[in-house]
């Protein structure tokens, strides 16, 4: 398989085939992000020949009779047909509709059991796609996008150079819904800075409550020395939110979410893993957050943050 740099995927895509179709990020301007700093380029699409070779390799692994027989002889588990492909890169959904459809055709050619195709996406990715384009992509199996919206706080979105507004989140996600494309949100706890956690949470739920994400997945802002945000901190132009304030922010988020969704703080940036279905598990989540806020020490949480090698 062809993979370039560190490969990032959501925790819930663990059983998906990771297929590299892009590397890097078309935006690559967010002040806090260092995920693609190991690449010598900003963004590129994989050659279709490489994509096809990887699909052939996956086909042999998952369906080749000789491979299955070898696995039996060696006492290894037999691979079952995979049903989902996750396209790697920061935002493969930015590719032109015809290119995404061509990739889907290749996937089904080699892996006919595939049911859906997912990927990371930016809020700006659907902008240049017509409503008909989005419906064609849904018909081709594109579904379950993961979007790092981060927050609905326009001040923070602007300062962090996200390249869109809260209104853009609302507009583009409604277009995805109209096309039948499901999506989940990554929320970045702490993005609004010291003293503004509650502002971020309330601004976000004002947007989220008008939409239908299948997931709201908080990750906690972790600032690394090679980020532009770290330099802002050194210059005194931005202050980091405290660790307990981040949990107060999460509490405000959970308390005010009124939509049915899966709330899951699963990534390594979260010192405590929190999962539950809203609204059914709201009280349980709030009780857990209250326990963390009242019983966990700020210094211990800060130590966890400092010792986190990467996300």
N, C-alpha and C positions, 0 to 999 in steps of 0.2 A: 504494500500500500504506500502511496505517496503522501507524506505528511511534512509540513514545513513549520518549523518553530514549535512552540508550545501549543498543544491542541486544547481548547477550552470547550466545555459542554456543560449544560445544566445537569444537576444530579439526577433528575428524572429521565434523562436520555441515556442512562447507563446500559440499557439493553438494545439500544439502536445501533445500526451500522454507521460508523463515522466515516463519511465520504468527503474528502477534500475537493471542493470546487472553487473555493477562493482562499486567499490568505491575507491577513491584515484587515484594515478598516478603511473605508472610503473617507471617513471623517477625520479620525485620528487627531482631534484637537482638544478633547476633554481634559481639563486640567488635572484630574485625579488619576487618569488611566495610564497604566504602564504595561497592560497585558500584551501589547504587540511591539514593545520596544526592542525585542530580540530580533526583529526582522530588518533586513537591510533595505526594505522598500515599504511604501505606505499600504498599497493594496494591489493585488493581482488576481486574475482568474486563472485557474488551472487549464492547461491544454486539454481539449476533449479527448485526445489520445490517452492521456494519463488517467482521466476519469474512467474511460472505457476499460483500460487495463486493470484498474482497481476493482471495477465491478466484476470483471472476469475472475479475478483472484477471489473475490468474495463468493462468487458462484461456485467455484471449485471447492472452497472451504465448506460451504453450507449444503451443497447438493451433489457433489461428485461421489459416485459410488465407491471409487477406490479410496478416497479420503475417509468415507464412512466405515469401510471395511478395515482400514488401517487403525482407525480409532477403536473399533471393537477389539482387534487383536492386541492393542496396547492397553486395553482396559480404560480408555479415555471416554468421557461423555460424548455422545453423538450430537453434533450440532443440529438444532432444530431450525426450520426455515425462519428467517427474520421477517418481521412484518413492518418495520419502520426504518427509514434512513434519516440520519441527521447530517445536513450539509454543514461543513465546518467553515470557520472564518467569522469575523465580527458581524457581517451583514450580507450574506449571499443573496438575500431577497432584493438587493439593489440591482441585480442583473436584469437585463431586458427580458420582457415576458417571453419572447421567442427562444431566448437562450435557456431560460428556466424550463420551458416546455421541452426543449431538445434534451436537456439533462434528465428530465422525468422519463422521456421515451427510452433513453439508454438504461435507466434504472429498471424499468419494467421488462426491457429486452433480456437482461441478464438475471433479474430477480423478480419473477412474476408474482411471487407471494407478497410482495410489498404492498401495504395498504395505504400508508401515509408518508409524506416527506416533510420534515421539519427543519428549522434553522433559526439562528439568531437574526433579528431584524432591527433596523433603526426606524423611528417614527417617520423619518423622511423617505424611506424606501418606497412606500406605495404612491408617493406624490405624483410621479411621472407615469404611473400605470392608470389606465382608464378603469372604470367600474367593470367593463366587459373583460378587461385583462385579468382583473382579480377573480372574476367568476371562472374564467378559463383555467387559471392556476388552481383554484379549488377543485375543479373537475378533474384536474391532472393529479390530484392527491396532496397538494400543498396545504398543510393544516398543522395547528399546534405551534405557531411561531412563538419564540421567546423574545420579548422586547424589553430592553433596559431603559424604561422611561425615567427611572431614578426618583423623580419627584414631580409634584404639580406646582411647586413654588417657582414662579417665573423669575424672581430675583436670583435664586440659586441656579436655575437653568441658564440664565444669561451669564452670570459670573463664571460658571464652570464651562462655558462655551459649548453647550450641548447642541446648539444649532436648530432648536425648535422651541415652541412655547407650549404652555398647558392647553391652549386652544387647539394647537396642532395635534396633540395627543387625542383630544376628543374627536376632532374631525376625521383623522385617519383611521382610528380604531372603529368608529362607526361605519366607515367604508368597508373595513375588513369584515365586520359583522354582517353587513348587507350582502357580502359575497359568500357568507357562510364559513369564513376562515376564522378558526378559533385562535386565541392568543393568550399568553400569560405575561405578567409584568414582573420585572425585577425592580425592587424599590431600594434606594440607597440611603440607609439610615445614617444621618449625620451630615448629609450633603449641604445643608443650609447653614452649618457652622454653629459655634457656641451661642447658646441662648435662643436659637431659632428652631429647635427640634419640633416643638408643638406647632409652629407656623407651617413647617414643611408637611407634617402629618395632616393637618386640617386642610391645607391647600390641595393635598393629594387626594384625600377622600372626597373632596368636592368634585373632582374629575372622575375618580374611580367609580363613585356611586352612580354615575350616569352611563357606565359601561358594563361589560360582562366578561372580564378576564377569567379564565379558568383557574388562574393562580395569581396570588400576590406573594412574591418571594423576596423578603427583605434580606439584603446583604449589608454588613456594616462597613462604612467607609474606613479603609486602612490606607494610610498615606506613606508612600515610599520615597526615598531620597531622590530618585530619578524622575519624579513627577513635577510638573509646573506648580501644582498646589503646594508641594513642600517648599518651594522657593517663595511662594506667597506667604507661607507661615513664617519663614525666616525673615522676610521683609516686614512682617507685622501687618500685612494687609488682609489677613484672614486668620481666624482663630478656630481651632478644632473643638468640636463638641466633646464633652466628657463622656465616659463610658456609661455611667448611670443615666445621664441625660438621654443617651441613645435608647435606653430601655424605657424611659418615660415617653420618648417619642413613639416607640413601638406600641406602647400602651394606648396612646392617643389614637394611633392608626387603627388598632383592633377595635377600640371602643366605638369609633365613629363609622367603621365600614358597615354598610347596610345591605350589601349585595351578597348573594350566595357565591362563595368562592373558596378555594383551598388556600389557607394561609400557611406558608411553610418557610421558615428561616432555616435553610439546610446547609448552606455553604460554610466553608472553613472560617470565613470572617466572623461568623456568629459563635461566640463562646458557648452559648446554649442553643441547642436545636429545639425549635418550636414548630409544632405541626398541629393543624386542626381544621376542620371544616366550619366555615361560617355560614349561617349564624349559630349552628348547633353547638359548637365547641367554644363559643365566645367567652363564657364565664370561666371555663377551665383555662383558657389562654390568659385571661386577665389575672386569674389567681396565680398562675405561674409567674407572670411578669411582676406582680406585686411581691411575690416571694423573693425574686431576684433583686428587686429594687431595695427591699428592706433588709435583706440578709447577706448580700454579696458586697464585698469591699471594692471600692473604686480602684485601689492600688492593684488588687489581684486581676481585675479586668484589664487594667492598663498594661500589666505585665504580659497577659495573654496577647494583647494587641502588638506589643513590641517584639514578641518572640514569634510572631506569625511570619514565616519565611516568604510566603506568597499566597495568593488567593487560590 
